[in-house]
Amino acid sequence: MQQMSPLRKTLGCALLAARVTLAPDLAQSDVHVVTTSPALADLSRQVGGSVIEVEALMRGPENPHNVVPTPSLVMKLRKADLFVHLGLDAEPWVPSLVRSARRERLLPGGSGNIDASRGIVLQQVPLPGGLSRAFGDIHVYGNTHYLLDPMNGIIVARTIAAALERADPEHRKLYSENLEDFEKRLSALTDRLIERMKPYRGTSVVTYHRTWPYFLRRFSLEKIAEVEPKPGIAPGPRHIAQVADQMTQKGVRVVIVETFSNQKIAERVAGRADARAVVLAQEVHALPGVDSYERLFEYNVDALIEALEQPAAMP
C-alpha cells in the first residue's frame, strides 16, 4: 500500500477544509437585524429563522420612550443590515442613534430602515390643534403601544418579512413560509385567549399609564381612568383619591400597571378601592418567563384573569 506523501496529505486536508467552509450552512446568518425592542426582535426571529442574526437594543422592562442612546448601542447598530423600530414618535432616542451610526442605509428612507408602524391603524390620534405640553407626554401621531394587540403583530411580521425578502431574496421562500406559519399560530392563540376572556367582556379597569388601549380593545375591556392625571405625570394625593373613588363607585377590581411605572402608587390606588394592582408585561422580557411575543399575551391574560377572580387583595 503506497503511503501518501506529506505534500499530498496537506493538500487533501486543505481541500477538505475548503469544502466544509463552502458548504451551505443554514445556521450561518446572511442578514444582521437590529431592533429597538425585544418584541420586534422576536417577530424578526420567527420570520427570519436560522438564516438571520437578530439583536435588540432594549432589555424589556424599561420605558421605551426614555432609553439613552449610549455608544454601545451605536456600535450594535453599525453592524445592522436592517434596523427595525416602532416608528412614529415611540422612541425619541432613535434619530440621534441612527445619525451617530453613520450608515446611510439605516437613515430614514434608507433601504435598511424599517418602520414597523406601517399599516397599523392607530388609536388616540390627537385632534388638529390638540397638541400641547399642558396635556402631558402625548404622542403626535397616536398611541405607540400598538404591538399590545396580537393582530398588529401579524401586520408587523409582514412588514419584516417584506424587508427580509428585499435584503435576501435567496431565502424568500423560507421567509414566506415562516410568516405563514407564524400568522396561523398567533391567530389561533388570539382566538383562544379571546374565548378565555369572554366571561369578563365589558369589565372596567384602571390603567396606570396610557399603555393599554390596543390590548383592552382586543380583549373587550373598558378603561374608566388612569392613575397618571396626564401621560408621564405622577399623580398627587387628590388625583389618587379621585381615581379610587371612581373605582369604588363602579366596582372596578383591577389596576393595570407596567413594569416601568410606579407599582407602589398603583397598589395604593387599588388598596383604597379594595381592589388589586396587577403588573402586566408591556414588552417581551419585561417580566420573567415572558420570553416570546406569544408568551406575552398568554402571561397577561393569565395574570389578568387571576386578578379579576381575586379582587380584594390589598390589606
One Martini backbone bead per residue (centre of mass of N, CA, C, O) as a GRO file, in nm:
protein
  315
    1MET     BB    1   0.092   0.039   0.026
    2GLN     BB    2   0.076   0.366  -0.052
    3GLN     BB    3   0.213   0.642   0.074
    4MET     BB    4   0.134   0.951   0.166
    5SER     BB    5   0.241   1.241   0.110
    6PRO     BB    6   0.275   1.532   0.277
    7LEU     BB    7   0.167   1.713   0.046
    8ARG     BB    8  -0.095   1.556  -0.020
    9LYS     BB    9  -0.209   1.570   0.268
   10THR     BB   10  -0.226   1.878   0.288
   11LEU     BB   11  -0.409   1.923   0.038
   12GLY     BB   12  -0.643   1.746   0.139
   13CYS     BB   13  -0.710   1.915   0.394
   14ALA     BB   14  -0.765   2.180   0.244
   15LEU     BB   15  -1.003   2.080   0.069
   16LEU     BB   16  -1.183   1.993   0.303
   17ALA     BB   17  -1.202   2.272   0.434
   18ALA     BB   18  -1.329   2.411   0.189
   19ARG     BB   19  -1.587   2.241   0.175
   20VAL     BB   20  -1.690   2.317   0.457
   21THR     BB   21  -1.698   2.627   0.410
   22LEU     BB   22  -1.888   2.609   0.136
   23ALA     BB   23  -2.105   2.490   0.278
   24PRO     BB   24  -2.419   2.502   0.350
   25ASP     BB   25  -2.545   2.715   0.630
   26LEU     BB   26  -2.831   2.782   0.802
   27ALA     BB   27  -2.691   2.913   1.066
   28GLN     BB   28  -2.591   3.124   0.885
   29SER     BB   29  -2.583   3.456   0.856
   30ASP     BB   30  -2.709   3.706   0.614
   31VAL     BB   31  -2.873   3.884   0.825
   32HIS     BB   32  -2.855   4.181   1.019
   33VAL     BB   33  -3.070   4.242   1.295
   34VAL     BB   34  -3.190   4.547   1.439
   35THR     BB   35  -3.368   4.632   1.733
   36THR     BB   36  -3.528   4.793   1.976
   37SER     BB   37  -3.717   4.557   2.057
   38PRO     BB   38  -3.794   4.239   2.166
   39ALA     BB   39  -4.048   4.200   1.995
   40LEU     BB   40  -3.914   4.261   1.722
   41ALA     BB   41  -3.705   4.037   1.751
   42ASP     BB   42  -3.902   3.798   1.763
   43LEU     BB   43  -4.041   3.847   1.493
   44SER     BB   44  -3.781   3.822   1.326
   45ARG     BB   45  -3.710   3.530   1.404
   46GLN     BB   46  -3.977   3.394   1.308
   47VAL     BB   47  -3.927   3.481   1.009
   48GLY     BB   48  -3.605   3.421   0.966
   49GLY     BB   49  -3.468   3.233   1.144
   50SER     BB   50  -3.147   3.083   1.080
   51VAL     BB   51  -3.059   3.320   0.849
   52ILE     BB   52  -3.053   3.515   1.095
   53GLU     BB   53  -2.954   3.802   1.287
   54VAL     BB   54  -3.048   3.907   1.625
   55GLU     BB   55  -3.092   4.240   1.788
   56ALA     BB   56  -3.153   4.412   2.086
   57LEU     BB   57  -3.147   4.722   2.260
   58MET     BB   58  -3.352   4.630   2.454
   59ARG     BB   59  -3.469   4.448   2.738
   60GLY     BB   60  -3.803   4.540   2.851
   61PRO     BB   61  -3.871   4.702   3.132
   62GLU     BB   62  -3.841   4.962   2.999
   63ASN     BB   63  -3.889   5.271   2.884
   64PRO     BB   64  -3.909   5.338   2.543
   65HIS     BB   65  -3.887   5.666   2.568
   66ASN     BB   66  -3.602   5.659   2.780
   67VAL     BB   67  -3.362   5.596   2.613
   68VAL     BB   68  -3.010   5.582   2.599
   69PRO     BB   69  -2.775   5.660   2.340
   70THR     BB   70  -2.522   5.473   2.351
   71PRO     BB   71  -2.226   5.362   2.224
   72SER     BB   72  -2.310   5.060   2.228
   73LEU     BB   73  -2.559   5.100   2.044
   74VAL     BB   74  -2.409   5.211   1.802
   75MET     BB   75  -2.234   4.958   1.750
   76LYS     BB   76  -2.472   4.769   1.694
   77LEU     BB   77  -2.594   4.930   1.453
   78ARG     BB   78  -2.343   4.913   1.256
   79LYS     BB   79  -2.414   4.592   1.193
   80ALA     BB   80  -2.660   4.657   1.028
   81ASP     BB   81  -2.893   4.586   0.769
   82LEU     BB   82  -3.140   4.602   0.970
   83PHE     BB   83  -3.375   4.849   1.110
   84VAL     BB   84  -3.610   4.796   1.369
   85HIS     BB   85  -3.889   5.009   1.444
   86LEU     BB   86  -4.178   5.174   1.573
   87GLY     BB   87  -4.193   5.459   1.519
   88LEU     BB   88  -4.286   5.758   1.507
   89ASP     BB   89  -4.265   5.867   1.868
   90ALA     BB   90  -4.172   5.616   2.050
   91GLU     BB   91  -3.839   5.675   1.993
   92PRO     BB   92  -3.663   5.962   2.053
   93TRP     BB   93  -3.361   5.819   2.040
   94VAL     BB   94  -3.320   5.722   1.740
   95PRO     BB   95  -3.215   5.952   1.554
   96SER     BB   96  -2.937   5.990   1.701
   97LEU     BB   97  -2.845   5.698   1.665
   98VAL     BB   98  -2.844   5.688   1.355
   99ARG     BB   99  -2.649   5.921   1.308
  100SER     BB  100  -2.409   5.791   1.473
  101ALA     BB  101  -2.375   5.534   1.282
  102ARG     BB  102  -2.317   5.618   0.979
  103ARG     BB  103  -2.560   5.480   0.792
  104GLU     BB  104  -2.739   5.533   0.518
  105ARG     BB  105  -2.943   5.282   0.514
  106LEU     BB  106  -3.056   5.368   0.822
  107LEU     BB  107  -3.192   5.598   0.730
  108PRO     BB  108  -3.447   5.765   0.654
  109GLY     BB  109  -3.538   5.590   0.352
  110GLY     BB  110  -3.373   5.358   0.377
  111SER     BB  111  -3.333   5.016   0.312
  112GLY     BB  112  -3.271   4.957   0.644
  113ASN     BB  113  -3.532   5.121   0.729
  114ILE     BB  114  -3.782   4.991   0.961
  115ASP     BB  115  -4.118   5.071   0.988
  116ALA     BB  116  -4.354   4.906   1.191
  117SER     BB  117  -4.618   5.109   1.156
  118ARG     BB  118  -4.700   5.008   0.896
  119GLY     BB  119  -5.053   4.963   0.871
  120ILE     BB  120  -5.143   5.092   1.132
  121VAL     BB  121  -5.416   5.143   1.341
  122LEU     BB  122  -5.453   5.415   1.527
  123GLN     BB  123  -5.475   5.536   1.847
  124GLN     BB  124  -5.513   5.838   1.987
  125VAL     BB  125  -5.543   6.072   1.786
  126PRO     BB  126  -5.487   6.384   1.763
  127LEU     BB  127  -5.624   6.671   1.725
  128PRO     BB  128  -5.626   6.947   1.573
  129GLY     BB  129  -5.467   7.152   1.808
  130GLY     BB  130  -5.409   6.921   2.058
  131LEU     BB  131  -5.108   7.019   2.107
  132SER     BB  132  -4.956   6.999   2.438
  133ARG     BB  133  -4.773   7.006   2.731
  134ALA     BB  134  -5.036   7.026   2.912
  135PHE     BB  135  -5.105   6.706   2.831
  136GLY     BB  136  -4.834   6.590   2.831
  137ASP     BB  137  -4.708   6.274   2.706
  138ILE     BB  138  -4.783   6.301   2.399
  139HIS     BB  139  -4.864   6.178   2.075
  140VAL     BB  140  -4.870   6.291   1.758
  141TYR     BB  141  -4.987   6.008   1.600
  142GLY     BB  142  -5.031   5.827   1.851
  143ASN     BB  143  -5.046   5.534   1.984
  144THR     BB  144  -4.744   5.318   2.030
  145HIS     BB  145  -4.876   5.030   2.162
  146TYR     BB  146  -4.960   4.822   1.916
  147LEU     BB  147  -4.830   4.535   2.008
  148LEU     BB  148  -5.081   4.476   2.222
  149ASP     BB  149  -5.188   4.363   1.951
  150PRO     BB  150  -5.164   4.067   1.789
  151MET     BB  151  -5.265   4.164   1.504
  152ASN     BB  152  -5.030   4.368   1.473
  153GLY     BB  153  -4.806   4.154   1.466
  154ILE     BB  154  -4.875   4.059   1.180
  155ILE     BB  155  -4.819   4.321   1.031
  156VAL     BB  156  -4.521   4.339   1.121
  157ALA     BB  157  -4.427   4.067   1.007
  158ARG     BB  158  -4.478   4.150   0.712
  159THR     BB  159  -4.278   4.382   0.704
  160ILE     BB  160  -4.028   4.210   0.771
  161ALA     BB  161  -4.049   4.007   0.540
  162ALA     BB  162  -4.020   4.213   0.311
  163ALA     BB  163  -3.737   4.310   0.396
  164LEU     BB  164  -3.594   4.036   0.377
  165GLU     BB  165  -3.655   3.982   0.076
  166ARG     BB  166  -3.495   4.226  -0.028
  167ALA     BB  167  -3.217   4.154   0.117
  168ASP     BB  168  -3.291   3.814   0.074
  169PRO     BB  169  -3.401   3.643  -0.194
  170GLU     BB  170  -3.294   3.350  -0.150
  171HIS     BB  171  -3.509   3.332   0.122
  172ARG     BB  172  -3.809   3.387   0.047
  173LYS     BB  173  -3.956   3.119   0.107
  174LEU     BB  174  -3.887   3.100   0.405
  175TYR     BB  175  -4.022   3.363   0.496
  176SER     BB  176  -4.306   3.291   0.395
  177GLU     BB  177  -4.345   3.033   0.565
  178ASN     BB  178  -4.296   3.157   0.844
  179LEU     BB  179  -4.522   3.363   0.830
  180GLU     BB  180  -4.758   3.169   0.794
  181ASP     BB  181  -4.713   3.015   1.057
  182PHE     BB  182  -4.734   3.255   1.250
  183GLU     BB  183  -5.020   3.347   1.180
  184LYS     BB  184  -5.163   3.089   1.267
  185ARG     BB  185  -5.067   3.079   1.562
  186LEU     BB  186  -5.160   3.365   1.654
  187SER     BB  187  -5.458   3.341   1.579
  188ALA     BB  188  -5.521   3.097   1.758
  189LEU     BB  189  -5.436   3.226   2.025
  190THR     BB  190  -5.629   3.467   2.020
  191ASP     BB  191  -5.890   3.302   2.019
  192ARG     BB  192  -5.840   3.165   2.293
  193LEU     BB  193  -5.816   3.425   2.466
  194ILE     BB  194  -6.091   3.543   2.402
  195GLU     BB  195  -6.248   3.308   2.521
  196ARG     BB  196  -6.137   3.343   2.813
  197MET     BB  197  -6.250   3.659   2.825
  198LYS     BB  198  -6.565   3.652   2.797
  199PRO     BB  199  -6.661   3.678   3.106
  200TYR     BB  200  -6.514   3.994   3.094
  201ARG     BB  201  -6.681   4.148   2.914
  202GLY     BB  202  -6.678   4.498   2.988
  203THR     BB  203  -6.474   4.535   3.192
  204SER     BB  204  -6.348   4.743   3.431
  205VAL     BB  205  -6.053   4.956   3.434
  206VAL     BB  206  -5.731   5.054   3.548
  207THR     BB  207  -5.462   5.258   3.448
  208TYR     BB  208  -5.164   5.405   3.462
  209HIS     BB  209  -5.085   5.414   3.171
  210ARG     BB  210  -5.098   5.474   2.810
  211THR     BB  211  -5.061   5.140   2.707
  212TRP     BB  212  -5.366   4.959   2.666
  213PRO     BB  213  -5.578   5.002   2.423
  214TYR     BB  214  -5.523   4.753   2.240
  215PHE     BB  215  -5.566   4.533   2.448
  216LEU     BB  216  -5.853   4.613   2.543
  217ARG     BB  217  -5.994   4.589   2.270
  218ARG     BB  218  -5.930   4.292   2.202
  219PHE     BB  219  -6.052   4.202   2.513
  220SER     BB  220  -6.307   4.374   2.602
  221LEU     BB  221  -6.219   4.635   2.768
  222GLU     BB  222  -6.260   4.901   3.020
  223LYS     BB  223  -6.162   5.232   3.064
  224ILE     BB  224  -6.202   5.482   3.335
  225ALA     BB  225  -5.887   5.527   3.417
  226GLU     BB  226  -5.592   5.705   3.533
  227VAL     BB  227  -5.335   5.750   3.744
  228GLU     BB  228  -5.247   5.946   3.554
  229PRO     BB  229  -5.346   6.263   3.481
  230LYS     BB  230  -5.101   6.256   3.282
  231PRO     BB  231  -4.882   6.168   3.067
  232GLY     BB  232  -4.599   6.130   3.281
  233ILE     BB  233  -4.763   6.213   3.542
  234ALA     BB  234  -4.765   6.233   3.864
  235PRO     BB  235  -4.963   6.166   4.124
  236GLY     BB  236  -5.165   6.301   4.350
  237PRO     BB  237  -5.371   6.273   4.619
  238ARG     BB  238  -5.629   6.371   4.475
  239HIS     BB  239  -5.620   6.178   4.230
  240ILE     BB  240  -5.612   5.916   4.385
  241ALA     BB  241  -5.888   5.957   4.522
  242GLN     BB  242  -6.058   5.982   4.265
  243VAL     BB  243  -5.996   5.703   4.145
  244ALA     BB  244  -6.089   5.536   4.389
  245ASP     BB  245  -6.382   5.637   4.383
  246GLN     BB  246  -6.451   5.532   4.101
  247MET     BB  247  -6.400   5.236   4.164
  248THR     BB  248  -6.609   5.206   4.388
  249GLN     BB  249  -6.864   5.297   4.229
  250LYS     BB  250  -6.793   5.071   3.978
  251GLY     BB  251  -6.642   4.806   4.074
  252VAL     BB  252  -6.336   4.808   4.047
  253ARG     BB  253  -6.066   4.546   4.057
  254VAL     BB  254  -5.838   4.684   3.856
  255VAL     BB  255  -5.486   4.762   3.824
  256ILE     BB  256  -5.282   4.852   3.560
  257VAL     BB  257  -4.924   4.782   3.538
  258GLU     BB  258  -4.610   4.856   3.462
  259THR     BB  259  -4.270   4.810   3.500
  260PHE     BB  260  -4.207   5.141   3.470
  261SER     BB  261  -4.397   5.195   3.692
  262ASN     BB  262  -4.558   5.283   3.993
  263GLN     BB  263  -4.649   5.027   4.200
  264LYS     BB  264  -4.715   5.164   4.473
  265ILE     BB  265  -4.934   5.351   4.366
  266ALA     BB  266  -5.115   5.134   4.249
  267GLU     BB  267  -5.162   4.996   4.526
  268ARG     BB  268  -5.291   5.239   4.664
  269VAL     BB  269  -5.534   5.266   4.485
  270ALA     BB  270  -5.642   4.978   4.513
  271GLY     BB  271  -5.664   4.972   4.826
  272ARG     BB  272  -5.888   5.203   4.844
  273ALA     BB  273  -6.083   4.991   4.651
  274ASP     BB  274  -6.055   4.689   4.706
  275ALA     BB  275  -5.821   4.599   4.512
  276ARG     BB  276  -5.602   4.516   4.230
  277ALA     BB  277  -5.266   4.505   4.143
  278VAL     BB  278  -5.132   4.449   3.807
  279VAL     BB  279  -4.855   4.317   3.645
  280LEU     BB  280  -4.776   4.377   3.317
  281ALA     BB  281  -4.655   4.300   2.998
  282GLN     BB  282  -4.534   4.539   2.757
  283GLU     BB  283  -4.294   4.328   2.704
  284VAL     BB  284  -4.054   4.150   2.609
  285HIS     BB  285  -3.886   4.074   2.908
  286ALA     BB  286  -4.032   4.233   3.143
  287LEU     BB  287  -4.080   3.940   3.252
  288PRO     BB  288  -4.062   3.649   3.377
  289GLY     BB  289  -4.123   3.425   3.098
  290VAL     BB  290  -4.138   3.660   2.875
  291ASP     BB  291  -3.992   3.516   2.574
  292SER     BB  292  -4.241   3.601   2.387
  293TYR     BB  293  -4.500   3.714   2.209
  294GLU     BB  294  -4.703   3.498   2.295
  295ARG     BB  295  -4.636   3.497   2.604
  296LEU     BB  296  -4.735   3.779   2.668
  297PHE     BB  297  -5.043   3.707   2.637
  298GLU     BB  298  -5.062   3.469   2.824
  299TYR     BB  299  -4.969   3.612   3.079
  300ASN     BB  300  -5.175   3.849   3.087
  301VAL     BB  301  -5.432   3.679   3.097
  302ASP     BB  302  -5.369   3.519   3.348
  303ALA     BB  303  -5.325   3.764   3.542
  304LEU     BB  304  -5.601   3.900   3.496
  305ILE     BB  305  -5.787   3.673   3.584
  306GLU     BB  306  -5.676   3.645   3.868
  307ALA     BB  307  -5.748   3.938   3.955
  308LEU     BB  308  -6.058   3.921   3.893
  309GLU     BB  309  -6.103   3.674   4.098
  310GLN     BB  310  -5.912   3.857   4.320
  311PRO     BB  311  -5.980   4.165   4.436
  312ALA     BB  312  -5.915   4.137   4.761
  313ALA     BB  313  -5.567   4.199   4.813
  314MET     BB  314  -5.564   4.439   5.002
  315PRO     BB  315  -5.503   4.563   5.330
   0.00000   0.00000   0.00000
